[in-house]
Amino acid sequence: MNSPDFWDRKIFSIHYFELGLLFLLYLVFGWAYFMAIYTTSNGNLGFWDNTTLDYALKALYTFPIWWLIFRKLSKWKIWHKVLLHILLLPLFVVVWQQSYYAICDLIGWGHLGWPFAWWDVYIPGLFYVIQFGIFHLYEYYQKLQQQHALEAELRELALKSELTALKAQLNPHFLYNTFNTISASLPPEQESTREMIAQLSDLFRYQLKASKMELVPLREEIDFVETYLQLEKARFGDRLQFDFLIPDDLLMAKVPPMILQPLVENAIKHGIAPKIEGGNVLIKATKKEQLIRFEIQDTGIGLNKNVDLFNNGIGLANTQKRLEKMYGTFLQVLDNTLSGVTVSFEIPIALK
């Protein structure tokens, strides 16, 4: 794998490019401050004296605040961050002023005395507001660029899906007619086979519908999964048992179509099928504040530590990618206490 470009490398979660911009920002502010002091001190001040100490301390105290706001609390709403800034600004000013004066006194450098020392309250406070204003603007610019890139990628994926759906329309309609012909040709005593054909036809019909819609009611998604499981049960017999725990008040919530079936299929293929006695699959949904949490639990053989689940098949990988692109969420895959695996994810509740 190619090494990242120099400016894309990171130290303490900061790109070298961002460090370069930060250094340039401090250089400009430091030079402007130095020129203002220099012109009022008859040229008796060196740039590498007070100014260097001044902005070195500002940088030192800025970094933990930047890390807290833009990394640790990155999910906070902007007005929450503004309130935090109101609390941190006076702390920043006081700590900077006291440490700056203490170091100047220790090494014999001069500094402002009271009441002129109020300038060393006003200017650092103004500097704090300006620099973090720039930081927030830069963060907003980054998120805007990421959003534009994501929208472009989603448009491309939507176009590919639409083309795929158009190409696939002939096959489903042909299959519907073929299924109906086969079903009509079966004698009455083979009613179970007739039902399986009808169920298979329903699966193809839902898949075609899913290719044209972004969201469907959870009730329809559950019906689709249940139909799929009934067909699998015809193959596995008593080795496959399944159940649903879905609250009635969530059945009309909108979810991405075919978001659960690949996970159920994965549970059967990799968990239940290799187990001689088979096992159970539980599809569960719970409401968690403004989120729906889905869990697909199986009592199969459990995780294989030597297999990368997301690179071993397309089901989990595609579902992971869909969740990431649509909601910024991810699949969680955990071993159950006794046996089997639980795959879970959360998405926002949508009723329209």
C-alpha positions as CSV (number, residue, x, y, z in Angstrom):
1,M,0.0,0.0,0.0
2,N,1.3,3.4,-0.9
3,S,2.4,5.7,1.9
4,P,0.3,8.8,2.3
5,D,1.4,12.1,0.9
6,F,3.5,14.2,3.3
7,W,0.8,16.7,3.9
8,D,-1.8,14.0,4.6
9,R,0.2,12.5,7.4
10,K,-1.0,13.0,11.0
11,I,0.4,13.8,14.4
12,F,-1.9,13.9,17.4
13,S,-4.9,13.6,15.0
14,I,-3.8,16.7,13.1
15,H,-2.7,16.6,9.4
16,Y,0.6,18.1,8.6
17,F,-1.3,20.4,6.2
18,E,-3.4,21.7,9.1
19,L,-0.2,22.2,11.3
20,G,1.2,24.2,8.4
21,L,-1.8,26.4,8.3
22,L,-1.8,26.8,12.1
23,F,1.9,27.8,12.0
24,L,1.2,30.3,9.3
25,L,-1.7,31.8,11.3
26,Y,0.4,32.2,14.3
27,L,3.2,33.7,12.3
28,V,0.9,36.3,10.8
29,F,-0.7,37.2,14.2
30,G,2.7,37.2,15.9
31,W,4.3,39.5,13.3
32,A,1.3,41.9,13.4
33,Y,1.6,42.0,17.2
34,F,5.3,42.5,17.1
35,M,5.1,45.4,14.6
36,A,2.5,47.1,16.8
37,I,4.7,46.8,19.9
38,Y,7.9,47.6,18.0
39,T,6.6,50.8,16.5
40,T,5.6,52.0,20.0
41,S,8.8,51.0,21.8
42,N,11.3,52.9,19.6
43,G,12.6,49.7,18.2
44,N,13.8,48.3,21.5
45,L,12.1,45.0,21.2
46,G,13.3,41.8,19.5
47,F,10.9,39.6,17.6
48,W,12.3,36.4,19.2
49,D,11.9,37.8,22.7
50,N,8.4,38.5,24.1
51,T,6.5,37.8,20.9
52,T,7.9,34.3,20.6
53,L,7.1,33.5,24.2
54,D,3.7,35.1,23.9
55,Y,2.5,33.0,21.0
56,A,4.3,29.8,22.1
57,L,2.2,29.9,25.2
58,K,-1.0,30.7,23.3
59,A,-0.3,27.7,21.0
60,L,0.4,25.5,24.0
61,Y,-2.9,26.4,25.7
62,T,-4.9,26.3,22.4
63,F,-4.1,22.7,21.5
64,P,-5.9,21.0,24.4
65,I,-8.9,23.2,23.9
66,W,-8.9,22.5,20.1
67,W,-8.6,18.7,20.8
68,L,-11.5,18.8,23.3
69,I,-13.8,20.7,21.0
70,F,-12.9,19.3,17.5
71,R,-12.0,15.8,18.4
72,K,-13.4,14.7,21.8
73,L,-16.7,16.6,21.5
74,S,-16.9,16.7,17.7
75,K,-20.6,15.4,17.9
76,W,-21.8,18.3,20.0
77,K,-24.1,20.9,18.5
78,I,-22.5,24.2,17.6
79,W,-24.4,26.1,20.3
80,H,-23.2,23.7,22.9
81,K,-19.6,24.4,21.8
82,V,-20.3,28.1,21.9
83,L,-21.4,27.8,25.6
84,L,-18.2,25.8,26.3
85,H,-16.1,28.5,24.6
86,I,-17.7,31.1,26.9
87,L,-16.5,29.1,29.9
88,L,-13.0,28.3,28.4
89,L,-12.2,31.8,27.1
90,P,-11.6,33.5,30.6
91,L,-9.7,30.4,31.7
92,F,-7.4,30.6,28.6
93,V,-6.8,34.3,29.2
94,V,-6.0,34.0,32.9
95,V,-3.7,31.0,32.5
96,W,-1.9,32.6,29.6
97,Q,-1.4,35.9,31.4
98,Q,-0.2,34.5,34.7
99,S,2.2,32.1,33.1
100,Y,3.5,34.7,30.6
101,Y,4.1,37.3,33.4
102,A,5.7,34.6,35.7
103,I,8.2,33.5,32.9
104,C,9.0,37.2,32.0
105,D,9.7,37.9,35.7
106,L,11.8,34.8,36.0
107,I,14.1,35.6,33.0
108,G,14.1,39.4,33.4
109,W,11.9,40.4,30.5
110,G,9.5,43.2,30.8
111,H,5.7,43.1,30.6
112,L,2.8,45.5,31.1
113,G,1.9,46.6,34.6
114,W,-1.5,47.4,36.0
115,P,-3.8,49.1,34.8
116,F,-2.2,48.7,31.4
117,A,-2.1,44.9,32.0
118,W,-5.7,45.0,31.0
119,W,-4.4,45.0,27.4
120,D,-3.1,41.5,28.1
121,V,-6.6,40.5,29.0
122,Y,-8.3,42.1,26.0
123,I,-5.9,41.1,23.3
124,P,-5.6,37.3,24.2
125,G,-9.4,37.2,24.6
126,L,-9.8,38.8,21.1
127,F,-7.1,36.4,19.7
128,Y,-9.0,33.4,21.2
129,V,-12.3,34.5,19.5
130,I,-10.6,35.1,16.2
131,Q,-8.5,31.9,16.1
132,F,-11.4,29.6,17.1
133,G,-13.7,31.4,14.7
134,I,-11.2,30.5,12.0
135,F,-11.0,26.9,13.3
136,H,-14.8,26.5,13.2
137,L,-15.0,28.0,9.7
138,Y,-12.4,25.5,8.5
139,E,-14.3,22.6,10.1
140,Y,-17.5,23.8,8.4
141,Y,-15.7,24.0,5.1
142,Q,-14.3,20.4,5.6
143,K,-17.8,19.1,6.4
144,L,-19.3,20.9,3.4
145,Q,-16.7,19.3,1.1
146,Q,-17.3,15.9,2.6
147,Q,-21.1,16.3,2.2
148,H,-20.6,17.3,-1.5
149,A,-18.4,14.3,-2.0
150,L,-20.9,12.0,-0.3
151,E,-23.8,13.4,-2.3
152,A,-21.8,12.9,-5.5
153,E,-21.1,9.3,-4.6
154,L,-24.7,8.6,-3.6
155,R,-25.9,10.1,-6.9
156,E,-23.4,7.8,-8.7
157,L,-24.7,4.8,-6.7
158,A,-28.3,5.7,-7.4
159,L,-27.6,6.0,-11.1
160,K,-25.9,2.6,-11.1
161,S,-28.8,1.1,-9.1
162,E,-31.3,2.6,-11.6
163,L,-29.4,1.1,-14.5
164,T,-29.2,-2.2,-12.8
165,A,-32.9,-2.2,-12.1
166,L,-33.7,-1.3,-15.7
167,K,-31.5,-4.2,-16.9
168,A,-33.1,-6.6,-14.4
169,Q,-36.8,-5.7,-15.2
170,L,-37.1,-8.2,-18.0
171,N,-36.0,-11.1,-15.9
172,P,-38.4,-10.6,-13.0
173,H,-41.4,-10.2,-15.3
174,F,-40.3,-13.3,-17.2
175,L,-39.9,-15.2,-13.9
176,Y,-43.3,-14.1,-12.6
177,N,-45.0,-15.5,-15.7
178,T,-42.8,-18.7,-15.6
179,F,-43.7,-19.2,-11.9
180,N,-47.4,-18.8,-12.6
181,T,-47.2,-21.3,-15.5
182,I,-45.3,-23.8,-13.3
183,S,-47.8,-23.3,-10.4
184,A,-50.8,-23.8,-12.7
185,S,-49.3,-27.0,-14.1
186,L,-48.9,-28.6,-10.7
187,P,-51.6,-31.1,-9.5
188,P,-53.7,-30.2,-6.4
189,E,-51.8,-32.7,-4.2
190,Q,-48.6,-30.6,-4.5
191,E,-50.0,-27.6,-2.8
192,S,-46.9,-27.1,-0.7
193,T,-44.8,-26.8,-3.8
194,R,-47.3,-24.3,-5.2
195,E,-47.0,-22.2,-2.1
196,M,-43.1,-22.2,-2.3
197,I,-43.3,-21.0,-5.9
198,A,-45.7,-18.2,-4.8
199,Q,-43.3,-17.2,-2.0
200,L,-40.4,-17.2,-4.4
201,S,-42.4,-15.0,-6.8
202,D,-43.1,-12.6,-3.9
203,L,-39.3,-12.4,-3.2
204,F,-38.6,-11.3,-6.7
205,R,-41.5,-8.9,-6.7
206,Y,-40.2,-7.2,-3.5
207,Q,-36.6,-7.1,-4.9
208,L,-37.8,-5.2,-8.0
209,K,-39.8,-2.8,-5.8
210,A,-36.8,-2.3,-3.5
211,S,-34.6,-1.3,-6.5
212,K,-36.9,1.7,-7.1
213,M,-37.5,2.9,-3.5
214,E,-35.1,4.5,-1.0
215,L,-37.3,3.6,2.1
216,V,-40.1,1.2,2.7
217,P,-42.3,0.5,5.8
218,L,-40.7,-1.9,8.3
219,R,-43.8,-4.1,8.0
220,E,-43.0,-4.8,4.4
221,E,-39.3,-5.5,5.1
222,I,-40.4,-7.9,7.9
223,D,-42.8,-9.7,5.5
224,F,-40.1,-10.1,3.0
225,V,-37.6,-11.5,5.5
226,E,-40.3,-13.9,6.8
227,T,-41.0,-15.1,3.3
228,Y,-37.3,-15.7,2.8
229,L,-37.1,-17.6,6.1
230,Q,-40.1,-19.8,5.1
231,L,-38.3,-20.8,1.9
232,E,-35.1,-21.6,3.9
233,K,-37.1,-23.6,6.4
234,A,-38.4,-25.7,3.6
235,R,-34.7,-26.6,2.9
236,F,-33.5,-27.0,6.5
237,G,-36.6,-28.4,8.0
238,D,-36.5,-28.6,11.8
239,R,-32.9,-27.5,11.8
240,L,-34.0,-23.9,11.3
241,Q,-36.3,-22.1,13.7
242,F,-36.9,-18.3,13.7
243,D,-38.8,-15.7,15.5
244,F,-39.5,-11.9,15.3
245,L,-39.7,-9.4,18.2
246,I,-41.0,-6.3,16.5
247,P,-43.1,-3.7,18.5
248,D,-46.3,-2.8,16.7
249,D,-45.5,1.0,17.0
250,L,-42.4,0.5,14.8
251,L,-44.0,-1.4,11.9
252,M,-44.8,1.8,10.0
253,A,-41.3,3.3,10.5
254,K,-39.4,3.7,7.2
255,V,-36.2,1.6,6.6
256,P,-34.0,1.0,3.6
257,P,-35.3,-2.0,1.7
258,M,-33.5,-5.3,2.0
259,I,-31.4,-4.1,4.9
260,L,-32.2,-7.1,7.1
261,Q,-32.3,-10.0,4.7
262,P,-28.6,-10.1,3.9
263,L,-27.9,-10.2,7.7
264,V,-30.4,-13.0,8.2
265,E,-28.9,-14.9,5.2
266,N,-25.5,-14.5,6.6
267,A,-26.6,-15.9,10.0
268,I,-28.1,-19.0,8.3
269,K,-25.2,-19.5,5.9
270,H,-22.3,-19.0,8.3
271,G,-24.0,-19.8,11.6
272,I,-26.8,-22.3,11.3
273,A,-25.9,-24.3,8.2
274,P,-22.5,-25.6,9.4
275,K,-24.1,-26.8,12.7
276,I,-25.4,-30.4,12.6
277,E,-28.4,-29.7,14.9
278,G,-29.1,-26.3,13.3
279,G,-30.3,-23.4,15.4
280,N,-32.5,-20.4,15.9
281,V,-32.6,-16.9,14.3
282,L,-34.1,-14.0,16.1
283,I,-34.9,-10.7,14.4
284,K,-35.4,-8.0,17.0
285,A,-36.2,-4.3,16.9
286,T,-36.3,-1.9,19.8
287,K,-36.9,1.8,20.1
288,K,-34.0,3.8,21.6
289,E,-34.9,7.5,21.9
290,Q,-35.1,8.6,18.3
291,L,-33.4,5.5,17.0
292,I,-34.4,2.0,16.0
293,R,-32.0,-0.7,17.1
294,F,-32.0,-3.9,15.0
295,E,-30.5,-7.2,16.2
296,I,-30.1,-10.4,14.3
297,Q,-29.2,-13.1,16.7
298,D,-28.4,-16.7,15.9
299,T,-27.4,-19.8,17.9
300,G,-25.0,-21.0,15.3
301,I,-21.3,-21.9,15.5
302,G,-20.2,-18.3,16.4
303,L,-17.4,-16.2,15.0
304,N,-14.4,-17.6,13.2
305,K,-11.5,-15.4,14.5
306,N,-9.5,-16.2,11.4
307,V,-12.1,-14.9,8.9
308,D,-12.6,-11.2,8.1
309,L,-16.4,-11.1,8.0
310,F,-16.6,-7.9,5.9
311,N,-14.2,-9.2,3.2
312,N,-15.5,-12.8,3.1
313,G,-18.8,-12.0,1.4
314,I,-20.8,-9.3,-0.1
315,G,-23.8,-9.4,2.3
316,L,-22.2,-7.8,5.3
317,A,-19.9,-5.5,3.3
318,N,-22.7,-4.1,1.2
319,T,-25.0,-3.6,4.3
320,Q,-22.1,-1.9,6.1
321,K,-21.5,0.4,3.1
322,R,-25.2,1.3,2.8
323,L,-25.5,2.2,6.5
324,E,-22.3,4.2,6.4
325,K,-23.4,6.2,3.4
326,M,-27.0,6.8,4.4
327,Y,-26.7,7.3,8.2
328,G,-23.0,7.3,9.2
329,T,-23.6,4.2,11.3
330,F,-21.9,0.8,11.4
331,L,-22.6,-2.8,12.0
332,Q,-21.6,-4.3,15.3
333,V,-20.8,-8.1,15.3
334,L,-20.4,-9.8,18.6
335,D,-20.3,-13.4,19.9
336,N,-23.2,-14.4,22.0
337,T,-22.7,-15.7,25.6
338,L,-23.6,-19.3,24.9
339,S,-23.4,-19.8,21.1
340,G,-23.8,-17.9,17.9
341,V,-23.5,-14.3,16.8
342,T,-25.4,-11.0,17.2
343,V,-25.3,-8.5,14.4
344,S,-26.8,-5.1,15.3
345,F,-27.1,-1.6,14.0
346,E,-29.1,1.6,14.7
347,I,-30.8,4.0,12.3
348,P,-32.9,7.1,13.0
349,I,-36.7,6.6,13.2
350,A,-38.4,7.9,10.0
351,L,-42.2,7.9,9.7
352,K,-42.5,9.7,6.4
